[in-house]
Amino acid sequence: MYRMLALDIDGTLVNSNDEVSAETRDALRRAAEAGLRIVLATGRRYSRALPLVEPLGIDAPVISASGALIKHPGDHRTLFRAHLDRDDLRALLRVVDQAGFDAILYGDTFAEGFDYYCRRLDVSQPELAEYLALNRDCERLWPQLVTEPPADIFAGFVMGTREQMVGLHHALQSALPGRLYTHVIRSPRYRGFMCEIAPAGATKWSGVLHVAQIWQIAEHEICAVGDDVNDLPMVEGAGLGIAMGNAVPELKAAADRIAPTHDDHGLVQVVDWLLEHRGA
């Protein structure tokens, strides 16, 4: 009997047009009415996940930044924020700077009206330039970011080509072994790839477990669904791990089941499986 459904957003909840289909929305409402607790676990910033909460009727915390920040959308209070050691932060910023890239750093700053810190807007990397152009007024400029980063940073990312970000991922892991959780991922909203950076142990699965503890739900009672590498920890850890039909090969290999794609209403099939299991 599964009691909790943890959903990735991009490539899972939303289709390739960045929309939640009517079929998916109705299926999730059926799941909620049957008693399943639904939670969003996304790599998106908290502010970018919020617009999906009200239309879905989800009364649950939002696990954002791939597990590094959990907030409740009702009053925007913070339930969990990862801690990125300041010495580790300075060290990783040196690695990023020496590699010729600019970092974007996340602070728990929603109440202050912005989402992230950046050193400058006139960046040389075309991938990051596109990101900044598509997210105007979401930043706070911090020129001394590399030498004196802001306080209470909990995660961040760097953008470039896939090859560049894979190289940076390895460089960061070599410079700070066992200290960071990094992975390379591409959001469908952008052309470039992101090397996402968080403290070791801060994953979507750790975020799901935090919420599950609040609800007194055991690990084996959780179903997790995703499509990309940052979904691996929760798909591997959940009682039932499901990969979307459009998922990367690594996730499909780790999953217990594979659903149809996000453009074929894959979550409708997931809900049908879960409700059938409950005898609904």
VMD Tcl script that draws the C-alpha trace (Angstrom):
set ca {
  {0.00 0.00 0.00}
  {1.65 3.24 -1.15}
  {0.70 6.36 0.78}
  {2.92 9.01 -0.80}
  {3.57 10.00 -4.42}
  {6.73 12.08 -5.03}
  {6.79 13.73 -8.45}
  {9.50 15.39 -10.46}
  {8.23 18.34 -12.52}
  {10.15 18.79 -15.79}
  {9.82 15.74 -18.00}
  {7.41 14.10 -15.55}
  {4.54 16.29 -14.33}
  {4.67 18.73 -17.25}
  {4.80 17.79 -20.92}
  {7.22 19.09 -23.54}
  {5.14 22.29 -23.76}
  {5.69 22.92 -20.03}
  {2.00 22.19 -19.35}
  {0.15 19.86 -17.00}
  {-2.36 18.06 -19.20}
  {-6.00 17.88 -18.14}
  {-5.67 14.09 -18.03}
  {-2.71 14.29 -15.64}
  {-4.42 16.86 -13.44}
  {-7.56 14.73 -13.16}
  {-5.51 11.61 -12.37}
  {-3.66 13.36 -9.55}
  {-6.94 14.59 -8.10}
  {-8.19 10.99 -8.13}
  {-5.02 9.95 -6.31}
  {-5.48 12.64 -3.67}
  {-9.13 11.74 -3.17}
  {-8.06 8.12 -2.63}
  {-5.77 9.23 0.20}
  {-2.39 9.48 -1.51}
  {-0.21 12.35 -0.27}
  {1.38 14.10 -3.25}
  {4.58 16.13 -3.09}
  {6.58 17.88 -5.81}
  {10.33 17.18 -5.79}
  {12.02 19.33 -8.39}
  {15.30 20.81 -9.50}
  {13.45 24.08 -10.15}
  {13.77 27.08 -7.91}
  {10.98 27.37 -5.36}
  {9.41 30.35 -7.13}
  {9.23 28.44 -10.43}
  {7.50 25.45 -8.82}
  {4.84 27.55 -7.06}
  {2.60 28.20 -10.10}
  {1.90 24.47 -10.32}
  {0.78 24.04 -6.73}
  {-2.57 25.83 -6.74}
  {-3.93 24.37 -10.03}
  {-3.16 20.87 -8.77}
  {-4.75 21.50 -5.38}
  {-1.68 20.14 -3.60}
  {-1.51 21.03 0.09}
  {2.05 19.91 0.68}
  {5.59 21.23 1.02}
  {7.56 21.85 -2.16}
  {10.95 20.15 -2.39}
  {13.01 22.46 -4.61}
  {16.61 22.84 -5.79}
  {16.89 19.03 -6.06}
  {16.22 18.59 -2.35}
  {18.29 21.45 -0.93}
  {15.30 23.63 0.05}
  {11.85 22.67 1.31}
  {9.19 25.32 1.83}
  {5.46 25.25 2.47}
  {3.58 27.20 -0.22}
  {0.78 28.18 2.17}
  {2.91 30.70 4.05}
  {6.33 30.19 2.42}
  {7.91 29.08 5.67}
  {11.12 27.08 5.36}
  {10.94 23.50 6.59}
  {14.47 22.54 5.59}
  {17.47 24.25 4.07}
  {20.71 22.43 3.32}
  {23.91 23.78 4.85}
  {26.81 24.40 2.51}
  {29.96 24.82 4.59}
  {31.49 28.24 3.97}
  {35.01 26.89 3.44}
  {33.63 24.36 0.97}
  {31.73 27.15 -0.78}
  {34.85 29.27 -1.19}
  {36.81 26.25 -2.42}
  {34.22 25.27 -5.02}
  {33.93 28.87 -6.21}
  {37.69 28.93 -6.78}
  {37.43 25.78 -8.88}
  {34.58 27.28 -10.91}
  {36.40 30.59 -11.39}
  {39.69 28.95 -12.39}
  {37.78 26.90 -14.99}
  {36.51 30.16 -16.50}
  {32.87 29.96 -15.44}
  {30.43 32.01 -13.37}
  {28.43 30.40 -10.57}
  {24.82 31.06 -9.66}
  {24.22 30.70 -5.92}
  {20.92 29.99 -4.19}
  {19.88 31.68 -0.97}
  {16.59 31.27 0.89}
  {15.54 34.68 -0.37}
  {12.00 34.27 -1.72}
  {10.64 36.69 0.89}
  {13.19 39.28 -0.24}
  {11.92 39.17 -3.83}
  {14.77 37.42 -5.61}
  {15.97 33.85 -6.16}
  {19.71 33.77 -6.62}
  {23.00 35.65 -6.48}
  {25.30 36.19 -9.44}
  {28.57 38.07 -9.87}
  {27.62 39.91 -13.07}
  {25.14 39.96 -15.93}
  {27.61 40.42 -18.80}
  {28.83 36.82 -18.72}
  {30.91 35.24 -21.46}
  {29.21 31.84 -21.48}
  {26.31 31.89 -23.98}
  {24.43 29.22 -22.01}
  {24.43 31.28 -18.82}
  {23.69 34.47 -20.76}
  {20.51 32.82 -22.05}
  {19.55 31.74 -18.53}
  {19.99 35.25 -17.14}
  {18.02 36.76 -20.03}
  {15.11 34.39 -19.42}
  {15.12 35.07 -15.68}
  {15.42 38.84 -15.56}
  {14.93 40.48 -12.15}
  {15.29 37.14 -10.34}
  {18.90 37.92 -9.40}
  {20.81 40.01 -6.92}
  {24.20 41.17 -8.12}
  {27.09 40.29 -5.81}
  {30.35 41.44 -7.47}
  {32.56 39.92 -4.74}
  {30.83 36.54 -5.04}
  {34.02 34.50 -5.54}
  {36.03 36.02 -2.68}
  {33.23 36.90 -0.24}
  {30.08 34.97 -1.11}
  {26.78 35.77 0.62}
  {25.87 34.03 3.86}
  {23.52 31.03 4.07}
  {24.06 29.73 0.55}
  {22.62 26.22 0.33}
  {23.19 25.25 -3.33}
  {23.99 26.58 -6.79}
  {24.90 25.71 -10.34}
  {27.14 26.50 -13.29}
  {26.13 26.43 -16.97}
  {27.93 25.46 -20.16}
  {28.06 22.69 -22.72}
  {27.56 19.11 -21.60}
  {31.27 18.33 -22.01}
  {32.27 21.41 -20.01}
  {29.88 20.61 -17.18}
  {30.92 16.95 -16.99}
  {34.52 18.15 -16.71}
  {33.56 20.63 -13.98}
  {31.64 17.93 -12.12}
  {34.78 15.77 -12.01}
  {36.96 18.74 -11.02}
  {34.68 19.61 -8.10}
  {34.52 16.02 -6.90}
  {38.32 15.80 -7.10}
  {38.81 19.08 -5.21}
  {36.25 18.32 -2.47}
  {35.86 14.52 -2.32}
  {32.81 13.43 -0.35}
  {31.82 17.02 0.41}
  {29.48 17.84 -2.50}
  {26.55 16.34 -4.37}
  {26.98 17.31 -8.02}
  {25.37 16.12 -11.23}
  {25.00 17.34 -14.81}
  {21.51 17.94 -16.10}
  {19.71 19.89 -18.79}
  {16.44 21.71 -18.24}
  {14.14 21.70 -21.30}
  {13.81 25.45 -20.84}
  {17.47 26.14 -21.70}
  {19.97 25.11 -24.36}
  {22.86 24.70 -21.94}
  {23.63 22.04 -19.36}
  {23.83 22.68 -15.63}
  {26.32 21.31 -13.18}
  {24.17 21.47 -10.05}
  {26.01 21.75 -6.74}
  {24.75 21.02 -3.23}
  {26.20 19.69 0.03}
  {26.74 15.94 0.13}
  {23.54 14.18 1.18}
  {21.18 16.89 -0.08}
  {19.15 15.08 -2.75}
  {15.53 14.81 -3.80}
  {15.34 11.59 -1.79}
  {16.57 13.28 1.40}
  {13.90 15.93 0.82}
  {11.19 13.32 0.26}
  {12.22 11.52 3.46}
  {12.02 14.79 5.39}
  {8.41 15.31 4.29}
  {7.57 11.63 4.78}
  {8.75 11.86 8.38}
  {6.38 14.77 8.98}
  {3.53 12.66 7.60}
  {4.72 9.49 9.40}
  {5.10 7.59 6.15}
  {7.70 4.82 5.80}
  {10.16 4.52 2.91}
  {8.46 1.43 1.50}
  {5.15 3.35 1.36}
  {6.58 5.93 -1.07}
  {6.28 5.91 -4.86}
  {8.70 8.25 -6.65}
  {8.54 9.21 -10.33}
  {11.12 11.03 -12.44}
  {13.02 11.26 -15.70}
  {16.59 12.51 -15.14}
  {19.77 11.87 -13.16}
  {18.79 14.06 -10.20}
  {15.80 11.72 -9.72}
  {18.04 8.67 -9.25}
  {18.30 8.85 -5.44}
  {14.54 8.96 -4.93}
  {13.69 6.40 -7.62}
  {16.27 4.01 -6.15}
  {15.24 4.67 -2.55}
  {11.44 4.58 -2.82}
  {9.32 1.50 -2.27}
  {8.25 1.86 -5.89}
  {10.52 3.78 -8.25}
  {9.11 4.67 -11.65}
  {10.89 6.16 -14.66}
  {8.99 8.02 -17.34}
  {9.18 6.68 -20.88}
  {11.25 9.74 -21.80}
  {13.71 9.18 -18.93}
  {17.47 8.95 -19.35}
  {18.82 5.36 -19.63}
  {20.40 5.44 -16.15}
  {17.04 6.11 -14.53}
  {15.22 3.50 -16.57}
  {17.82 0.94 -15.50}
  {17.30 1.79 -11.83}
  {13.48 1.92 -11.90}
  {11.03 -0.78 -10.85}
  {8.64 0.22 -13.63}
  {8.62 2.41 -16.71}
  {5.56 4.54 -17.44}
  {4.56 6.12 -20.78}
  {6.22 9.42 -21.66}
  {5.28 12.83 -20.28}
  {3.65 13.63 -23.64}
  {1.58 10.43 -23.43}
  {0.11 11.22 -19.98}
  {2.48 8.83 -18.23}
  {1.36 9.91 -14.77}
  {-2.17 8.75 -15.55}
  {-0.78 5.21 -15.85}
  {1.18 5.66 -12.62}
  {-1.96 6.68 -10.72}
  {-3.86 3.73 -12.21}
  {-1.12 1.38 -10.99}
  {-1.20 2.86 -7.50}
  {-4.96 2.86 -7.15}
  {-5.15 -0.68 -8.47}
  {-2.59 -1.66 -5.82}
  {-4.77 -0.05 -3.15}
  {-7.79 -1.99 -4.36}
  {-9.52 1.23 -5.40}
}
mol new
graphics top color blue
foreach p $ca { graphics top sphere $p radius 0.5 }
foreach p [lrange $ca 0 end-1] q [lrange $ca 1 end] { graphics top cylinder $p $q radius 0.2 }
display resetview
